[in-house]
Amino acid sequence: MKFDITTIVPAPRVAHLPHVVIIGGGASGVLMAAHLLRDPQAAVRVSVIEGRHMLGCGVAYSTSQPSHLLNTRVANMSAYADDPEHFGRWLSNRGEETTGACFVSRGTYGAYMTDLLAPLASDGRLRCLRATCLRLAPTDRGVAAHLDDGQVIPADAAVLATGHALPEPDPESLVLGAWQVAPPPPRDGRVVIIGSGLSMIDQAGALLAAGHQGEIVAISRRAQLPRVHAPGQPLRISMAEVPLGAPVSALMSWLRKLAQRAEQHGGTWRDAVDGLRPHLRRLWRDLPQAERARFLRHAAPWWEVHRHRLPPESAAPIERALRSGQMRLLAGRFEGASGTRGRVTVLWRPRGRDSSQSLEAVRVIDCRGILRDPHEHATPLIADLLGSGRARIDPLRLGLDVAPCWTLPDAPILAFASSVPPPVPHSGKSRPFPRYGNRSACWQSSFRRTSCGRQDNLPCWSLPENI
Ligand SMILES: Cc1cc2nc3c(=O)[nH]c(=O)nc-3n(C[C@H](O)[C@H](O)[C@H](O)COP(=O)(O)OP(=O)(O)OC[C@H]3O[C@@H](n4cnc5c(N)ncnc54)[C@H](O)[C@@H]3O)c2cc1C
């Protein structure tokens, strides 16, 4: 049973403590709350505002489909970097026999996220509200969260953990969304999936697991599948070795040499990719804007299929279906769908060709992923932040433009994309770059504007000394 977020109520005796309001109770919001409250001495109280009925799950971890696995091993999914066994112990306490090398279902991870908050709810420093935040406005004290039920929650600081925008399901559309609930398609019919990434794997895997007999066709621009995990040992790469600020072409050739080094030592390219992970944030930060744009244009699709890999258990049925011919992977561009539900004509243009082709399908599923344009697909809260000038979109339109410690310009609001981890709070002095999972984050020690050592023109807000 999922955590009922209405059961956690505020305790008046902690009302004097500095207050952090977290908007969004997906994995990022829950991890942030857990890190803030984990130390029983931490003088802080936290409100998590979540619009859905589940905490810690978001889209990724609310699936109940057992074939939807985490793409990261148990050993790398602990909520606490200083306790890497935490997730493994939680699994074992539930009677699940796993090792650190296992990949468990995403639904299981959602339950772990949910359980993370339960022990922290007893001392009154945590409250969770089921509501949608429509506006965050600066106040003399800090910031106020305006909710859709009319409540206004004052706080010293706010954290945006609102995740990615997803396409709205369109009941009239001939093309189903990847996260849209629908009855199974006719068993023998052809299903066309647009996209060949992890969401396509989810959809194709679920169809195959349900005994679908018809053809499954995945269409994507480059017809690249996510690569498969294999046992390995990440290369130890020091920061001094990383060619910070080098052009993308030089970076890629350096990475290829790293992969060769890994192979010479009996490993695989995965050891190079994984060895680089601790340096990714710095690498990106030091990349000139034009090179960032070049990376997104040319290298990102290749990087992503190597970086976000598939568990072997998820890859096996797909590989079998490709070998048997039940599944095909086509390189090309989806151009549209016509017909009626259950009898759809898909128009697509093969890569490098001038003319389009068509395919008949009983179902078409759009697995092109999250909506990336933060302006066009902004929720009311983000639209308000942008419209009021309190936030702006980063030059590459990847998300909100933030200072290096993730703050917005005119209010103590920290913004996290899902790829950005929550800072690790503590009850004492500032601790630079603490670690969460396999990612690092910074948490400043005073609640005021600081220069934060950054090189852009965004001011940096940080939390009080006693948090
Ligand atoms: C299908 C899928 C599979 C994935 N698999 C993995 C994986 O295996 N391993 C991995 O590491 N990562 C995976 N990811 C990446 C994943 O997005 C992150 O790991 C993580 O779940 C993101 O969490 P989040 O809290 O940032 O965002 P979300 O999970 O999107 O949560 C954001 C939450 O904020 C709430 N919210 C938004 N706006 C408001 C508002 N104004 N007021 C109140 N509430 C609001 C939403 O209801 C939502 O619950 C996957 C992603 C997807 C989509």
The ligand as a Tripos MOL2 file, in Angstrom:
@<TRIPOS>MOLECULE
LIG
   53    58     1     0     0
SMALL
NO_CHARGES

@<TRIPOS>ATOM
      1 C1          9.8480    5.9190  -17.4300 C.3       1 LIG1
      2 C2         11.0590    6.4090  -16.6690 C.ar      1 LIG1
      3 C3         11.9570    5.5040  -16.1410 C.ar      1 LIG1
      4 C4         13.0570    5.9290  -15.4290 C.ar      1 LIG1
      5 N1         13.9060    5.0080  -14.9040 N.ar      1 LIG1
      6 C5         14.9480    5.4200  -14.1480 C.ar      1 LIG1
      7 C6         15.8250    4.4670  -13.5290 C.ar      1 LIG1
      8 O1         15.6710    3.2630  -13.6930 O.2       1 LIG1
      9 N2         16.8460    4.9250  -12.7650 N.ar      1 LIG1
     10 C7         17.0590    6.2770  -12.5900 C.ar      1 LIG1
     11 O2         17.9950    6.6520  -11.8760 O.2       1 LIG1
     12 N3         16.2480    7.1890  -13.1830 N.ar      1 LIG1
     13 C8         15.2170    6.7950  -13.9520 C.ar      1 LIG1
     14 N4         14.3970    7.7090  -14.5410 N.ar      1 LIG1
     15 C9         14.6980    9.1080  -14.3580 C.3       1 LIG1
     16 C10        13.7460    9.6640  -13.2920 C.3       1 LIG1
     17 O3         13.0610   10.7030  -13.9280 O.3       1 LIG1
     18 C11        14.4450   10.1160  -12.0360 C.3       1 LIG1
     19 O4         15.2350    9.1000  -11.5080 O.3       1 LIG1
     20 C12        13.4910   10.5320  -10.9200 C.3       1 LIG1
     21 O5         12.4120    9.6630  -10.7990 O.3       1 LIG1
     22 C13        12.9930   11.8960  -11.1690 C.3       1 LIG1
     23 O6         12.3690   12.3100  -10.0030 O.3       1 LIG1
     24 P1         11.8370   13.7750   -9.8020 P.3       1 LIG1
     25 O7         11.3250   13.8350   -8.4090 O.co2     1 LIG1
     26 O8         12.8490   14.7770  -10.1830 O.co2     1 LIG1
     27 O9         10.6760   13.9400  -10.8590 O.3       1 LIG1
     28 P2          9.2660   13.2160  -10.9320 P.3       1 LIG1
     29 O10         9.3790   11.7830  -10.6690 O.co2     1 LIG1
     30 O11         8.6530   13.6580  -12.2160 O.co2     1 LIG1
     31 O12         8.4480   13.8510   -9.7120 O.3       1 LIG1
     32 C14         8.0110   15.1760   -9.7110 C.3       1 LIG1
     33 C15         6.7980   15.2350   -8.8230 C.3       1 LIG1
     34 O13         6.4440   16.5840   -8.6450 O.3       1 LIG1
     35 C16         5.0320   16.7020   -8.6380 C.3       1 LIG1
     36 N5          4.7340   18.0780   -9.0280 N.ar      1 LIG1
     37 C17         5.1100   18.7070  -10.1700 C.ar      1 LIG1
     38 N6          4.7010   19.9920  -10.1400 N.ar      1 LIG1
     39 C18         4.0540   20.1680   -8.9620 C.ar      1 LIG1
     40 C19         3.4100   21.2820   -8.3530 C.ar      1 LIG1
     41 N7          3.3580   22.4810   -8.9550 N.pl3     1 LIG1
     42 N8          2.8450   21.1250   -7.1310 N.ar      1 LIG1
     43 C20         2.9120   19.9050   -6.4900 C.ar      1 LIG1
     44 N9          3.4960   18.8230   -7.0330 N.ar      1 LIG1
     45 C21         4.0740   18.9540   -8.2460 C.ar      1 LIG1
     46 C22         4.5680   15.6590   -9.6370 C.3       1 LIG1
     47 O14         3.2410   15.2630   -9.3470 O.3       1 LIG1
     48 C23         5.5790   14.5290   -9.4130 C.3       1 LIG1
     49 O15         5.1170   13.5740   -8.4960 O.3       1 LIG1
     50 C24        13.2900    7.3140  -15.2650 C.ar      1 LIG1
     51 C25        12.3800    8.2290  -15.8040 C.ar      1 LIG1
     52 C26        11.2760    7.7970  -16.4920 C.ar      1 LIG1
     53 C27        10.3120    8.8150  -17.0560 C.3       1 LIG1
@<TRIPOS>BOND
     1     1     2 1
     2     2     3 ar
     3     2    52 ar
     4     3     4 ar
     5     4     5 ar
     6     4    50 ar
     7     5     6 ar
     8     6     7 ar
     9     6    13 1
    10     7     8 2
    11     7     9 ar
    12     9    10 ar
    13    10    11 2
    14    10    12 ar
    15    12    13 ar
    16    13    14 ar
    17    14    15 1
    18    14    50 ar
    19    15    16 1
    20    16    17 1
    21    16    18 1
    22    18    19 1
    23    18    20 1
    24    20    21 1
    25    20    22 1
    26    22    23 1
    27    23    24 1
    28    24    25 2
    29    24    26 1
    30    24    27 1
    31    27    28 1
    32    28    29 2
    33    28    30 1
    34    28    31 1
    35    31    32 1
    36    32    33 1
    37    33    34 1
    38    33    48 1
    39    34    35 1
    40    35    36 1
    41    35    46 1
    42    36    37 ar
    43    36    45 ar
    44    37    38 ar
    45    38    39 ar
    46    39    40 ar
    47    39    45 ar
    48    40    41 1
    49    40    42 ar
    50    42    43 ar
    51    43    44 ar
    52    44    45 ar
    53    46    47 1
    54    46    48 1
    55    48    49 1
    56    50    51 ar
    57    51    52 ar
    58    52    53 1
@<TRIPOS>SUBSTRUCTURE
     1 LIG1         1 GROUP 0 **** ****
